[in-house]
Amino acid sequence: MTFSLRHILVCILLPMAGAAASAQEFKVGIVNLDRIFREANTSKAAQAKLEQEFSKREKDIADLGVQIKAQSEKLEREAPTLSESQRNTRQRQLVEQDREFQRKRREFQEDLNSRKNEELQLVIERANRVVRSLAEAEKFDLILQEAVYVNSKHDITDKVIKTLNAGNVR
């Protein structure tokens, strides 16, 4: 009985020892996507492109909001001197303008979010190509995006950002 227990322990522990030895050769890297979105030139260019694309529309919507607010304040000031039918007509107009304003603002936000997702996806695709090439060149076994804790010796985000900024990615 003692022999079989010892034999079982050896069978269990021997593969574990081999796994521990091979784990020392296992090379891991971690990439922080948030830093890539903040620091990579491709991400900054995408943000500038979005700002340029949506700035006029955003200004128009903001101007419309200011205009509606001014009309609302004017109605409040003039309400005591207006007839009931005039006051009701202007209130309906303001409500309709506000609905239109809310609709335009909602559509703007949806369009902006959609375009932002498209641009971020392009940045992610480029970063992933860089990560793959680094993994092959430096013989990484595993590269993760995001982690709860990262020892700085495993963080390859700087290398990815430098490669992206150098423009060596297609």
Buried (B, 14 or more C-beta within 10 A) or exposed (E): EEEEEEEEEEEEEEEEEEEEEEEEEEEBBBBBBEBBBEBBEBBBEBBEEBEEEBEEBBEEBEEBBEEBEEBBEEBEEEEEEBEEEEBEEBBEEBEEBBEEBEEBBEEBEEEBEEBBEEBBEEBBEBBBBBBEBBBEEEEBEEBEBEEEEBEEEBBBBEBBBEBBBEEEBE
